[in-house]
Amino acid sequence: MNNAIQLKAADAFASAHGYSASVVRLRNTSDVSIDYSVSGGDAVKLAAGASAVVDVAALTSEIAVRRTDLSTTPVNVMLEFGLDPDEAYVFAIENAPGSTTSVAAADITDAGTAGIAVLQSETQAQVLEAVGADPSGTAATAVSTHNTATDSHADIRTALAGKQDAGANRGLYSGIMSETVPTQSSTGLTTWVNQGTASATDTSIGLQVVNPTTSSNDNIRGLVRTVPDTPYTLTALLELASVAGNYPCALLGWADDASTKTHLVALCGDGRSGLVTAGSYASFAFSDDQFTREGRRAWLQLADDGTTITVKWSWSGVYWHTLYSKDKASSHLGSEGYNRLFFGASSGNITGVATLLSWSIS
């Protein structure tokens, strides 16, 4: 503070002269406690040797002091006003929205680093109590108590609702994987088409279809289920678990229940990836809708809004690329053919093994 007035505190409130000020610091330099009041408000006790930084409207005369014990023997207290830069910084922090309106400070360095204040224990207790912690506890305990309270950080809790636990412990893509490991039961993929010698297993990482058929044709075998009501989006992580070569493929897409036609995304052992169209379960052909694959897996989205089907792919599961988007009437299965979801594998000269690592429908 740049200016100071000495006040006498006795049995009755005494005020200072009316110097201009917006904030003052009251130093109880006596060895007894005093009371102070702002503009005739409630009395606030200030212990012997303590200080209080107090906001005032315009004048130092708004502050009045007296002895707490109402003794007629006067004692000296100091009223300081006129903030230096360090003190202005500290006061702005202490009186920011959400903080206490009056903060006691044991000492503020007059020549030290700006904004350094050593708070008294009662001030620390006020802060701890404000966040719902035990005033006698430590700052670390206060933070822990506040962060774990069910009513803390409501905006963040709302934003994370339903997402925070999703696939939390499921490896490379933890956090975006489906919370439930795909199984025949959880996906609804319980009905075979063209099963032959193929088999399905619920593994610890996901649903797996093995197609050991080897012939000159890419034999399509897999599981189907009825599509959800439109509009819907299926998000899945598909993996080709076969060895490289000609031409095992992991397959995901649609199958028409009135024919043997399928419209699928294929991840194949010869490196090709893209949409395939098949008129039968014996063989298929790649369309022009292909993408370059790195590794054995890809995130896929299959969507149907009732009129248009859309297929997207992604390496991250976050950033998506549109592979195909067209009205159903002019697509391979026709307006009524996109009625079943399909997951399976094909094999040519090598056994096809496909794994469904993640599956969610929204």
C-alpha positions in Angstrom: 0.0 0.0 0.0 1.2 3.5 -0.8 -0.6 5.4 2.0 -1.5 4.7 5.6 -3.7 6.2 8.4 -3.4 5.3 12.1 -6.8 4.7 13.8 -7.6 4.5 17.5 -9.8 1.5 18.4 -11.7 1.6 21.7 -15.2 0.8 22.9 -17.0 2.6 20.0 -16.6 2.4 16.2 -14.2 5.0 14.9 -13.8 5.9 11.2 -10.9 7.3 9.2 -10.9 10.5 7.2 -12.5 10.2 3.8 -9.6 9.6 1.4 -10.4 8.1 -2.0 -9.9 4.3 -2.2 -11.4 1.2 -3.8 -9.6 -1.3 -1.6 -7.9 -1.0 1.8 -5.8 -3.2 4.0 -6.5 -3.1 7.7 -3.5 -4.1 9.9 -4.3 -4.9 13.6 -0.9 -3.8 15.0 -2.2 -4.2 18.6 -2.1 -7.1 20.9 -5.9 -7.5 21.3 -8.5 -8.4 18.7 -10.6 -5.7 17.1 -13.8 -5.6 15.1 -14.2 -3.7 11.8 -17.3 -2.8 9.9 -17.8 -1.7 6.3 -20.5 1.0 5.7 -22.3 0.1 8.9 -22.5 -3.6 8.1 -21.9 -6.5 10.3 -18.8 -6.5 12.6 -16.0 -8.7 11.5 -13.4 -9.8 14.0 -9.7 -9.4 13.3 -7.2 -11.1 15.6 -4.2 -9.4 17.1 -1.4 -9.0 14.6 -3.6 -10.0 11.7 -4.4 -8.2 8.5 -7.5 -8.0 6.2 -7.8 -6.8 2.6 -11.2 -5.2 2.3 -13.1 -3.9 -0.7 -14.8 -0.5 -0.3 -17.0 1.6 -2.6 -15.1 4.8 -2.7 -13.7 6.2 0.6 -11.5 5.1 3.5 -14.2 6.5 5.8 -16.4 3.5 5.0 -14.2 1.5 7.4 -14.9 1.7 11.2 -13.0 -0.1 14.0 -13.4 -0.8 17.7 -12.0 -3.2 20.3 -13.7 -6.6 20.4 -13.8 -6.5 24.2 -15.3 -3.0 24.1 -12.6 -1.7 26.5 -12.3 2.1 26.7 -8.5 1.9 26.4 -7.6 2.8 22.8 -5.2 0.7 20.8 -3.6 1.5 17.4 -4.4 0.0 14.1 -3.3 0.9 10.6 -5.5 1.5 7.6 -3.5 1.4 4.4 -4.7 2.3 0.9 -3.4 2.9 -2.6 -2.4 -0.4 -4.1 1.1 -1.0 -5.6 1.2 -3.4 -8.7 2.0 -6.5 -6.7 -0.9 -5.9 -4.3 -3.3 -5.1 -7.1 -2.6 -8.4 -8.7 -3.1 -10.3 -5.5 -6.3 -8.5 -4.7 -7.7 -9.2 -8.2 -7.1 -12.9 -7.7 -8.5 -13.0 -4.2 -11.7 -11.2 -5.1 -12.4 -12.8 -8.5 -15.9 -14.2 -9.0 -16.5 -17.3 -6.9 -13.8 -16.4 -4.3 -14.3 -14.9 -0.9 -14.9 -11.2 -0.7 -12.4 -10.6 2.1 -9.2 -12.5 2.4 -6.7 -12.2 5.3 -3.1 -12.2 4.4 -0.2 -12.6 6.8 2.2 -10.8 4.5 2.4 -9.6 1.0 5.9 -9.0 -0.3 6.4 -5.4 -1.0 9.5 -5.9 -3.1 9.2 -9.6 -4.1 7.7 -11.4 -7.0 4.3 -10.0 -8.2 1.3 -11.8 -6.8 3.0 -13.8 -4.1 0.9 -13.9 -0.9 1.2 -16.0 2.2 -2.3 -16.8 3.3 -3.2 -17.2 6.9 -4.6 -20.6 8.1 -8.1 -19.2 8.4 -8.0 -18.1 4.7 -6.9 -21.5 3.6 -9.8 -23.0 5.7 -12.2 -20.7 3.9 -11.0 -22.0 0.5 -11.1 -25.6 1.6 -14.6 -25.2 3.0 -15.8 -23.5 -0.3 -15.0 -26.6 -2.3 -16.7 -28.9 0.3 -13.6 -30.2 1.9 -12.7 -30.5 5.6 -11.2 -27.1 6.6 -8.5 -28.9 8.6 -7.4 -31.0 5.6 -4.7 -30.4 3.0 -5.1 -28.8 -0.4 -4.5 -32.2 -2.0 -7.3 -33.7 0.0 -9.5 -30.8 -1.0 -8.9 -31.3 -4.7 -9.5 -35.0 -4.4 -12.7 -34.5 -2.5 -13.9 -31.9 -5.0 -13.1 -33.9 -8.1 -14.8 -37.1 -6.9 -18.0 -35.4 -5.7 -21.0 -36.4 -7.9 -22.0 -32.8 -8.4 -18.6 -31.5 -9.4 -17.7 -30.7 -13.0 -21.2 -31.2 -14.2 -20.5 -30.0 -17.8 -17.6 -32.4 -18.2 -19.6 -35.3 -16.7 -22.5 -34.6 -19.2 -20.1 -34.5 -22.2 -18.5 -37.9 -21.2 -21.8 -39.6 -20.3 -22.0 -43.0 -22.1 -18.5 -42.6 -23.6 -15.9 -42.7 -20.8 -16.2 -46.5 -20.2 -16.7 -47.5 -23.8 -14.1 -50.1 -24.7 -11.9 -48.7 -21.9 -9.7 -51.8 -21.7 -9.7 -53.2 -25.3 -6.2 -52.5 -26.5 -5.1 -50.2 -29.4 -8.4 -48.5 -29.9 -9.5 -48.3 -26.3 -12.1 -45.6 -25.8 -13.7 -46.0 -29.2 -14.2 -49.7 -29.3 -17.7 -51.0 -28.5 -18.0 -51.6 -24.7 -19.2 -55.1 -25.4 -16.9 -57.6 -27.1 -18.9 -58.7 -30.2 -20.5 -62.2 -30.0 -23.2 -63.9 -31.9 -25.6 -63.0 -29.2 -24.6 -59.3 -28.8 -24.6 -58.6 -32.5 -27.6 -60.7 -33.4 -25.6 -62.5 -36.1 -27.0 -66.0 -35.4 -28.2 -67.2 -38.8 -26.0 -68.8 -41.4 -26.1 -68.4 -45.1 -24.2 -70.9 -47.2 -22.5 -72.3 -44.1 -21.0 -75.5 -45.6 -17.9 -76.3 -43.5 -17.6 -72.8 -42.0 -17.8 -72.2 -38.3 -18.3 -69.2 -35.9 -16.6 -68.8 -32.5 -17.1 -66.2 -29.8 -13.4 -65.4 -28.9 -12.0 -63.1 -26.1 -11.4 -60.4 -28.7 -14.5 -60.7 -30.9 -16.7 -62.9 -33.1 -14.7 -65.0 -35.6 -15.8 -66.8 -38.7 -13.5 -69.5 -40.3 -14.2 -70.6 -43.8 -11.9 -73.5 -44.7 -13.4 -74.0 -48.2 -10.7 -73.9 -50.9 -11.6 -74.0 -54.5 -11.3 -71.9 -57.7 -14.2 -69.8 -56.5 -14.3 -67.3 -53.6 -17.0 -69.1 -51.6 -19.0 -66.6 -49.5 -20.1 -68.0 -46.2 -21.2 -66.0 -43.1 -23.8 -64.9 -40.6 -26.7 -62.6 -41.1 -29.3 -60.7 -39.1 -32.2 -58.5 -40.0 -31.3 -54.8 -40.3 -32.4 -52.3 -37.7 -35.1 -49.8 -38.4 -33.9 -46.9 -40.5 -32.1 -44.6 -40.1 -29.2 -46.5 -38.6 -25.4 -46.6 -38.7 -23.3 -49.7 -38.0 -19.8 -48.9 -36.9 -17.5 -51.9 -36.8 -13.8 -52.9 -36.7 -13.1 -55.7 -39.2 -10.0 -57.8 -39.3 -8.6 -60.3 -41.8 -7.0 -63.0 -39.6 -5.9 -65.2 -42.5 -2.4 -65.5 -43.9 -1.6 -63.5 -47.0 -2.2 -64.9 -50.4 -5.0 -65.7 -52.9 -7.7 -64.9 -51.9 -9.0 -65.2 -48.3 -11.2 -62.2 -47.4 -13.0 -60.8 -44.4 -16.5 -59.6 -45.4 -19.0 -57.1 -43.9 -22.1 -55.6 -45.6 -25.6 -56.5 -46.7 -27.3 -59.7 -48.0 -30.7 -59.9 -49.7 -33.0 -62.3 -48.0 -34.9 -63.0 -51.2 -31.8 -64.0 -53.3 -28.2 -65.0 -53.0 -27.0 -61.5 -53.8 -24.6 -59.6 -51.4 -23.1 -56.2 -51.4 -20.0 -56.3 -49.1 -16.8 -54.6 -48.1 -13.9 -57.1 -48.5 -10.5 -57.0 -46.9 -8.5 -59.6 -48.9 -5.3 -61.5 -48.4 -3.8 -60.2 -51.7 -3.9 -56.6 -50.4 -7.1 -55.4 -52.1 -9.9 -53.7 -50.1 -13.2 -52.3 -51.3 -16.8 -53.0 -52.2 -17.6 -56.3 -53.9 -20.9 -57.3 -55.6 -22.0 -60.9 -55.8 -24.9 -62.5 -57.5 -24.3 -65.8 -55.8 -22.3 -67.2 -52.9 -19.9 -68.9 -55.3 -17.9 -65.8 -56.4 -17.7 -62.0 -56.3 -16.2 -59.1 -58.2 -14.6 -55.9 -57.0 -16.3 -52.7 -58.0 -14.5 -49.4 -58.7 -15.0 -48.4 -55.0 -11.7 -49.6 -53.5 -9.3 -48.1 -50.9 -5.7 -48.8 -50.0 -5.3 -50.8 -46.8 -2.4 -50.8 -44.4 -2.4 -53.8 -42.1 -5.1 -56.4 -41.6 -7.9 -54.3 -40.2 -10.1 -51.3 -41.0 -12.9 -49.4 -39.3 -16.1 -49.5 -41.4 -19.5 -47.7 -41.2 -22.6 -49.0 -43.0 -25.5 -46.6 -43.0 -29.1 -46.6 -44.3 -31.4 -43.6 -44.0 -34.3 -45.3 -45.7 -33.4 -44.1 -49.2 -29.7 -44.0 -49.4 -27.0 -46.4 -48.3 -23.5 -45.1 -47.4 -20.3 -46.9 -46.7 -17.3 -45.3 -45.0 -13.9 -46.5 -44.0 -11.3 -45.3 -41.5 -7.9 -46.3 -40.1 -8.4 -44.4 -36.8 -12.1 -44.9 -36.1 -12.3 -41.1 -35.8 -11.7 -39.6 -39.3 -13.9 -41.2 -42.0 -13.7 -41.4 -45.8 -16.8 -42.1 -47.9 -16.4 -45.1 -50.1 -19.9 -45.3 -51.5 -23.1 -43.3 -51.1 -26.1 -43.9 -53.4 -29.8 -44.5 -53.4 -30.8 -48.1 -52.8 -33.0 -48.4 -55.8 -30.0 -48.0 -58.1 -27.6 -50.0 -55.9 -26.7 -53.7 -56.3 -29.4 -55.1 -54.0 -32.2 -52.8 -55.1 -34.7 -50.8 -53.0 -35.8 -53.8 -51.0 -32.7 -55.9 -50.9 -30.7 -54.1 -48.1 -32.7 -56.1 -45.5 -30.0 -58.2 -43.7 -26.5 -57.4 -42.3 -23.8 -59.9 -43.2 -20.5 -60.8 -41.6 -18.4 -63.6 -42.8 -15.3 -64.8 -44.8 -14.5 -66.1 -48.3 -11.7 -68.4 -49.3 -10.0 -69.3 -52.6 -6.8 -71.2 -52.2 -6.3 -70.2 -48.5 -8.7 -70.6 -45.5 -10.5 -67.4 -44.8 -10.6 -66.1 -41.2 -12.5 -62.9 -40.3 -12.8 -61.3 -36.9 -15.3 -58.7 -35.8 -13.4 -56.8 -33.2 -16.0 -54.0 -32.5 -19.7 -53.6 -33.3 -22.1 -50.8 -32.4 -25.4 -49.6 -34.0 -26.8 -46.1 -33.6 
